[in-house]
Amino acid sequence: MQKKLAKHQNVKYNKTKVKWSRDKMRVSGMSNIADLIEEYILRQLAQQQDGKVELRRTDIADQISCAPSQISYVLSTRFTHDKGFVVESRRGLGGYIRIVQVPLKSLVYEDMLGKIHENTTFGEVQSMVRYLMQHEMITNREAALAMQVVTGVFQSKSMAVEERIHMIKSLFLTMKNFSSA
């Protein structure tokens, strides 16, 4: 027979004492607070259809019973640009946290575009195209076509370095916007 939980009851999970009530959870111990904050924010993001959420730091702190600085820590370590998030934060009474989930595909292309400059070698561009193909961001056919263009650009004797950079960046922008994979 199951015992009915009282309105407030302490339950111990994973060495963290959690006090559940009907409207919020309280945690004592530091081991899982960051996980709870992350989970709360991800849940809020999942409820939005546009991949954007605007939250108040104090609301999160009240809901999870943590310090606002712990929320700042989670935002700076778990909601980074490298992990596919853009975070805008304003502190104070009217403060908010705006989190936008950016598709990782866009981040990969942005990173590659940033690495294309006058000293970029044929082998580096070839590695970028291979990476896109291996991670199914472009098809084999698109990779073959891209490599034909890259080969032609690097073999051209009459093309200036600035033109070569422009052509390769244009190629990657086109793949970013129109690839079917």
N, C-alpha and C positions, 0 to 999 in steps of 0.2 A: 504494500500500500504506500502510495506517495504521500509525503508530507506537504501540506500546503504552505507555501512561503508566506511569511509575514510581510507586511508593507515594507519594512526595512529589515534586511537580514544580511549579515556578513557571510560571504562565501569565499573560500580560498581557492584560487586557480593559479597554477604556474608560479607559485611563490609570491603572488601578488594578492593582496586582500582587496576584494571588490565589494562595495556596498551598493546593492541594487535598490532602487525605489521605482515607483511607477513612471516617473518622468525623467529621471537622469541616473547616470552611473557615477559612483565616486570610487576613486582608486587611491589606496595608500601603498606606498612603495614605488620605486622608480623604474622597475624593470620593464613595464609595458605601457607607460604613459605615452611615450612617443608613438608606439603602435596604435594605441587608441585614438590619438589625435589624427594620425594619418588615415586610419580607417574611417573616422568621422568625416574628414574632408573628402575622401574618395567617395563615400556614400552620398554626400551632398552633390558632388560633381556628377555622379551617375544619375541623379534625379533630374539633371538638366539635360535638355536635348541638344543644346548648342555647344556643349563642352566648356561652358563658362559658369563660374559661380562667384558670388560676392558674399562674403561672410564678415561678421564682426568678431574680432579677437576676444572681446569680453563674453560674447555669447558662447563661443567654443569653450573658453575657460570655465564658465559657469556650468555648462553641460557636462564637462568631463572632470571638473573640480581640479584644475591645474593652474599654474601660473602662466600669464601671457608670454613670459620669456620662453617657456617650454614650447609654446606654439611657434614662436619665432625660430627656435632651434629646428623644429620639424620642417618648417617651410624652407629654411636654408639648406637642409641636408637631404630631404626626401622629395621636394617639389622643385627640382632644379631644371635648368634649360636642357641639360644633357639627358634628363629623364623624361623630357617631353612636356614640360610645364613652363608657363610664364607667370610669374607672381608679381603683382603690383600691390604695394602695401602703404597705407597711410595711418600713422599713429594718432592718438588723441581721442577726444570725445566723439567726433564724427568720423573716426577712423574706420577703415575697412581693409579687407584682404580680398583682392580680386585674383582668382586663379583661372587660367585658361589652359586647357589641354591642347597642345600642339601635336599634330601627327608627326611621328618620328621620321617619316619619309621626308618631310620638309626640312627637318633638322639635318638629315644626312646630306641632302643636296646643298643646303646653305653652307655646311662645313666644307664640302668639296669645292664649291664656288670660291670660298675664302682661300683655298689652297692653290688656286690657279693664278699664277703670276709669271713674270718673264723668265724665271729660273725653273719653272715646272718642266720636267722631262717627259718624253714619250712614255717611258715605263711607268711613271707616276699616274699619268692619265689612263693608261691601259689598266693599271691596278684599280683605279676608281670605277671604270666600266665593268671590270670583272667582279668587283664587290657588289655593284648594283645588280648584276645578273645572278650571282650566287645567293643574294638575299631576296631574289624574286621581285625586285623593284622595277626591273625591265625584263623583257623577254630575250631569248637567245637571238631572235631576228633583230630586235632593236639594238642589242649589243654589237652584232655583226655590222649593222649599218653605222653605228656610232664609231666603231673602230676604223671603218673605211674612211670616214670623214677625218678622224684624228690622224690617220696615216697620211692622208693627202695634205693636211695642214702642216704636219711636221716635215714632210718631204719637199714642200714647196720652197723653191729658192727665191721666188719673187715676193713672198708674203713677209711683211714687217712683223716684228715681235708683237707690237700692239694689236695688229690685225689677228695674229694667231691667238692671242689671249681672248680677244673679243669673240672669235669664231668658236673656240672651245667653251667659253662661258655660255654663249648662245645655245650651243648644243646641249649643255647640261640643263639650262633653263627650259628648253623645249622638252627634254626627257622628263623633267620634273612635272611639267604642266600637262603633258599629253601621253605619257607612257601608259600602256594598257595593263601592265602587270599589277 
